[in-house]
Amino acid sequence: PLLPVVKQVRIGGTTRVGETLRAYPVTAFYSFNEASVVLQFQWFRLTPEGVLVPLAGETPTLVLQPADSACSIVCRVRPRLPGEANNAAPWATGRVGPICERAS
């Protein structure tokens, strides 16, 4: 069966330390039961120097931490079939930022 393709990733939420971001993947059509598709999420902090730092968590949400301040946040998403060891599906990427300090 063909895997769906994640066309793009929209990231919603307030870009402030302590707030939660949510990834909204936009997928194309595919040819089998939607329930069998698992989406893989990866979050990164992109520093002002251009360094991509992996962040913990492979869920659609991310709570912004003090270390994220002044950085951008990148989320990568791709589909995966359950039990598939080698996933060749391409990643789609979304980006927001810079992240602001927590409101005082």
C-alpha positions as CSV (number, residue, x, y, z in Angstrom):
1,P,0.0,0.0,0.0
2,L,1.1,3.6,-0.6
3,L,1.9,5.7,2.4
4,P,0.2,9.1,2.7
5,V,2.4,12.1,2.2
6,V,2.7,14.9,4.7
7,K,2.6,18.0,2.5
8,Q,3.3,20.5,5.2
9,V,3.3,21.1,8.9
10,R,1.5,24.1,10.4
11,I,2.4,25.0,14.0
12,G,-0.2,26.6,16.2
13,G,-0.1,28.2,19.6
14,T,1.5,31.1,21.4
15,T,5.3,31.5,20.9
16,R,6.1,32.3,24.5
17,V,8.0,30.3,27.1
18,G,5.6,28.2,29.2
19,E,3.0,28.0,26.3
20,T,2.2,24.9,24.3
21,L,2.7,24.5,20.5
22,R,0.8,22.0,18.5
23,A,1.8,20.6,15.1
24,Y,-1.0,20.3,12.5
25,P,0.2,18.0,9.6
26,V,-1.5,18.5,6.2
27,T,-1.6,15.1,4.5
28,A,-2.4,14.0,1.0
29,F,-4.8,11.2,0.1
30,Y,-3.7,7.6,0.5
31,S,-5.0,4.2,-0.3
32,F,-5.7,2.3,2.9
33,N,-7.2,2.5,6.4
34,E,-6.3,5.8,8.1
35,A,-6.3,4.1,11.5
36,S,-3.2,2.0,10.4
37,V,-1.1,5.1,9.8
38,V,1.0,6.5,12.6
39,L,2.6,10.0,12.4
40,Q,6.1,10.4,13.7
41,F,6.8,13.8,15.2
42,Q,10.3,15.3,15.9
43,W,10.8,18.7,17.6
44,F,14.0,20.8,17.4
45,R,15.2,24.1,18.8
46,L,17.0,26.2,16.1
47,T,19.4,28.5,17.9
48,P,20.2,32.0,16.6
49,E,23.6,30.5,15.5
50,G,21.8,28.0,13.3
51,V,22.3,24.9,15.4
52,L,19.5,22.4,15.3
53,V,19.0,20.8,18.8
54,P,16.7,17.8,19.1
55,L,14.1,18.1,21.8
56,A,12.5,15.3,23.8
57,G,9.0,14.1,22.9
58,E,7.5,12.6,19.8
59,T,4.0,13.9,20.2
60,P,2.0,16.6,18.3
61,T,2.6,19.1,21.2
62,L,5.6,20.8,22.7
63,V,5.7,22.9,25.9
64,L,8.1,25.8,25.4
65,Q,11.0,26.0,27.9
66,P,13.2,28.9,29.1
67,A,16.1,27.5,26.9
68,D,13.8,28.0,23.8
69,S,13.8,31.8,24.3
70,A,15.1,33.7,21.3
71,C,15.3,30.5,19.3
72,S,12.9,29.2,16.5
73,I,11.1,25.8,16.9
74,V,11.1,23.3,14.1
75,C,8.8,20.3,13.9
76,R,9.2,17.5,11.4
77,V,6.4,15.0,10.7
78,R,6.2,11.9,8.5
79,P,3.8,8.9,8.2
80,R,4.7,5.4,9.2
81,L,3.0,2.1,9.0
82,P,2.9,0.2,12.3
83,G,5.7,-2.4,12.5
84,E,7.6,-0.9,9.7
85,A,11.3,-0.9,10.6
86,N,12.8,1.1,7.8
87,N,10.7,4.2,7.1
88,A,11.6,5.8,3.8
89,A,8.8,8.4,3.9
90,P,10.0,12.0,3.5
91,W,9.7,14.5,6.4
92,A,7.6,17.6,6.1
93,T,8.9,20.6,8.2
94,G,7.2,23.5,9.9
95,R,8.9,26.4,11.8
96,V,7.9,29.1,14.2
97,G,9.8,31.7,16.1
98,P,11.5,33.4,17.6
99,I,10.2,32.3,21.0
100,C,9.5,35.1,23.5
101,E,10.3,35.2,27.2
102,R,7.6,34.2,29.7
103,A,5.2,37.1,30.5
104,S,6.1,38.6,33.9
